[in-house]
């Protein structure tokens, strides 16, 4: 029996299955890209083998925000799902994160403004809110390292002093975006709570991490950030599908060490430039066998039902299987190595 994990993804209420199968060098299979499978726990059996996939969830780790303005409640993460219910400024617990939406300002000389779908706990139960980035702050209780002399500011933006390089305790963080220096951090100082404004290269998060080892398979286009925060200007884009391992976790962030030596942090569900490509948790199994496909099947670029290879199908025939990922086969086709699900296939003795 082969076990597998699910990993909660951003933008989904609950969890999207990321099925564990084996990790191998990308070079062994050419342009393999692994992605998130979808559905519930799967048991698949065919004449070639009995493959059982047992899944469990890594839950989304809730955190708290402070809303600064009155915000509307929604029954779903759609702007048409408004409930005519509102919440006053207060501390709310975030149960899940949804997609970000850019808001046109009409002034292209200014940074883009974003709204953020967040699932929060309310007196009505879990409900969605869509605050703009200036309407809320994230509550924190983490250490950060200052790499150089750092001015501190009061609430009005006036300089109140300067800090030497040291470790500071961050209590709140504003929400920003990639195009501006996105974050302001509220820290404890000898003058009381003060703000610091620093680009990512001048401040480093030093949170209490959970040490663990999780095998991964990164698709090309996955973003690895320098620290566990989105909308940074300091990141690396994974340029090839490859094996990796996550050696530690903070909240819903995973520190990744890739096969080619690159490293960085990725968020659960952050799939990089190519949004339909998920991060595969676990291993990809190399196989070398023949199976007979008993009915026409759609072809996929990777083991993900959202990533069809145009509208092509593989007709009934015998094919060579080069890899297996959960209940998916990577097969040789006239178009190169592509993926099919392994239902209605029979192994050739």
SVG drawing of the C-alpha trace seen along z (x, -y; Angstrom):
<svg xmlns="http://www.w3.org/2000/svg" viewBox="-29 -63 53 75">
<polyline fill="none" stroke="black" stroke-width="0.4" points="0.0,0.0 1.3,-3.4 0.3,-6.4 -0.2,-9.9 -1.0,-13.4 -3.4,-16.1 -2.3,-19.7 -4.8,-22.5 -4.4,-25.1 -5.1,-28.8 -8.4,-29.7 -10.2,-26.6 -12.6,-26.1 -11.3,-22.9 -8.5,-21.0 -7.6,-20.0 -6.0,-16.6 -2.3,-16.5 -1.7,-12.8 1.7,-11.4 3.4,-9.1 7.3,-9.0 9.9,-11.6 12.5,-11.0 14.9,-13.2 13.1,-15.2 15.8,-14.3 14.7,-10.6 11.4,-11.4 12.0,-14.5 9.4,-17.2 7.4,-15.6 5.4,-18.1 3.6,-16.9 0.4,-18.6 -2.4,-18.4 -4.9,-15.6 -8.4,-16.3 -11.1,-14.5 -11.5,-12.4 -9.4,-9.4 -8.9,-7.1 -8.7,-3.4 -7.9,-2.2 -7.4,1.4 -6.7,2.8 -5.5,6.1 -1.8,4.9 -1.6,4.1 -3.6,3.2 -2.8,-0.4 -4.4,-1.9 -4.0,-5.6 -4.7,-6.6 -5.1,-10.4 -5.1,-12.6 -5.2,-16.4 -2.7,-18.9 -5.1,-21.6 -5.0,-25.2 -3.4,-26.9 -5.7,-29.7 -4.3,-33.2 -5.8,-36.5 -6.3,-39.8 -7.4,-43.2 -9.9,-44.9 -9.6,-48.7 -12.9,-49.5 -16.4,-48.0 -16.4,-45.2 -19.2,-43.2 -19.9,-39.5 -20.3,-37.1 -21.8,-33.6 -19.2,-32.5 -16.1,-34.0 -18.0,-35.8 -19.0,-39.5 -22.6,-38.5 -22.9,-36.6 -23.2,-39.6 -25.4,-39.1 -26.2,-42.7 -24.4,-41.8 -21.4,-43.8 -18.8,-43.5 -17.3,-46.5 -13.5,-46.9 -12.3,-44.0 -10.0,-41.0 -11.1,-38.1 -9.8,-34.6 -8.9,-33.6 -9.9,-30.0 -8.9,-30.0 -7.5,-32.3 -9.0,-32.9 -7.8,-34.6 -6.5,-38.1 -8.3,-40.7 -6.6,-43.7 -8.6,-46.9 -8.2,-49.5 -7.4,-52.9 -7.4,-54.9 -4.0,-56.2 -1.3,-54.1 1.5,-56.0 0.3,-54.5 0.8,-50.9 -1.9,-48.4 -4.4,-48.0 -5.6,-44.5 -8.6,-43.0 -8.2,-39.7 -10.8,-37.0 -10.6,-35.7 -12.8,-33.1 -13.3,-34.3 -15.1,-33.0 -18.2,-35.2 -21.3,-34.9 -23.0,-33.4 -20.3,-30.8 -17.6,-30.9 -18.2,-33.7 -16.1,-35.4 -14.9,-39.0 -13.2,-41.0 -11.2,-43.8 -8.8,-46.0 -5.2,-45.8 -5.4,-49.0 -8.5,-47.8 -6.8,-45.2 -3.6,-44.1 -2.2,-40.7 -1.6,-40.0 1.9,-38.6 4.0,-37.4 7.3,-36.6 10.9,-37.6 12.5,-39.4 16.2,-40.2 17.2,-43.7 20.2,-43.5 21.2,-47.2 20.4,-50.5 16.6,-50.9 14.5,-54.1 11.3,-53.7 8.2,-55.7 5.1,-56.8 1.5,-56.3 1.7,-59.6 4.8,-58.5 7.3,-60.7 10.7,-59.4 10.9,-58.6 14.4,-57.1 16.7,-54.5 17.4,-50.9 20.8,-49.2 20.9,-45.7 19.1,-43.3 16.3,-40.9 12.8,-42.6 9.4,-41.3 6.7,-42.0 3.2,-42.5 1.3,-43.5 2.0,-43.6 0.3,-45.5 -0.8,-43.8 0.8,-45.0 1.6,-44.0 4.5,-43.2 4.8,-46.6 5.3,-48.6 7.6,-48.0 4.7,-46.0 5.0,-45.7 5.1,-47.9 5.9,-46.1 4.7,-47.2 7.3,-46.4 7.9,-46.9 10.5,-49.6 11.7,-51.6 9.4,-54.3 6.4,-51.9 4.9,-50.4 6.5,-51.8 6.6,-51.1 9.5,-50.0 9.5,-50.4 12.1,-48.2 12.5,-46.3 12.7,-42.6 16.5,-42.6 16.9,-44.5 14.6,-42.4 14.5,-38.7 11.7,-36.7 12.9,-34.4 9.6,-32.7 9.4,-29.5 9.3,-26.8 8.1,-23.2 11.0,-20.9 9.8,-18.1 10.8,-16.5 8.3,-16.3 9.3,-15.1 8.0,-17.4 8.0,-17.6 8.0,-21.1 6.6,-22.0 8.3,-24.6 7.1,-28.1 6.8,-27.5 7.8,-30.6 10.2,-30.2 10.3,-33.4 13.2,-34.5 11.0,-34.5 7.5,-33.2 5.5,-36.1 3.9,-36.8 4.3,-39.8 8.0,-40.1 10.4,-41.4 13.0,-38.8 12.1,-35.4 13.3,-32.6 11.2,-31.0 11.7,-27.3 12.8,-26.9 12.4,-23.1 10.3,-20.4 12.4,-18.6 12.5,-16.8 12.7,-18.8 12.2,-18.4 10.6,-20.7 12.7,-20.6 10.6,-23.0 7.2,-24.7 5.8,-27.9 2.0,-28.3 1.0,-27.3 4.5,-28.0 7.1,-25.4 10.8,-25.9 12.0,-24.0 15.4,-22.8 15.3,-21.9 17.3,-19.3 19.3,-22.0 20.4,-23.7 17.9,-26.5 15.9,-27.1 13.2,-29.3 9.7,-29.4 6.4,-28.5 2.9,-28.8 0.4,-26.0 -1.5,-26.4 0.8,-29.1 1.4,-27.5 3.5,-30.2 3.1,-31.7 1.2,-28.7 -1.8,-28.7 -3.2,-25.3 0.1,-23.6 0.1,-22.6 3.0,-21.6 3.0,-17.8 3.6,-16.5 5.4,-13.2 7.1,-11.0 6.7,-10.0 7.1,-6.3 9.2,-5.2 7.7,-2.2 8.3,-0.4 5.3,1.7 2.7,2.0 -1.0,1.5 -4.0,1.8 -6.3,-1.2 -9.8,0.2 -11.6,-3.1 -10.7,-6.5 -9.2,-8.8 -8.3,-12.5 -4.6,-13.3 -3.1,-15.6 0.1,-17.5 0.4,-16.4 -1.6,-14.4 -4.2,-17.1 -7.7,-17.1 -7.4,-20.9 -4.5,-20.5 -5.8,-18.8 -3.5,-18.6 -5.9,-20.6 -8.8,-18.3 -6.7,-15.3 -7.7,-11.8 -5.8,-8.5 -7.8,-5.8 -8.0,-2.1 -4.5,-0.6 -1.5,0.8 0.9,-1.9 4.2,-2.0 3.8,-3.4 6.9,-5.3 5.7,-6.6 2.8,-6.4 1.5,-9.1 -1.4,-8.0 -4.0,-6.8 -2.3,-8.4 -0.1,-6.9 2.5,-8.8 2.5,-7.1 4.3,-7.4 2.2,-8.9 2.7,-10.3 2.8,-13.7 5.5,-12.7 5.1,-11.8 1.6,-12.7 -0.7,-11.5 -3.9,-9.5 -5.9,-8.2 -5.5,-4.5 -9.1,-3.5 -10.2,-0.9 -6.6,0.1 -5.3,3.7 -1.7,4.7 -0.1,6.7 1.6,9.8"/>
</svg>
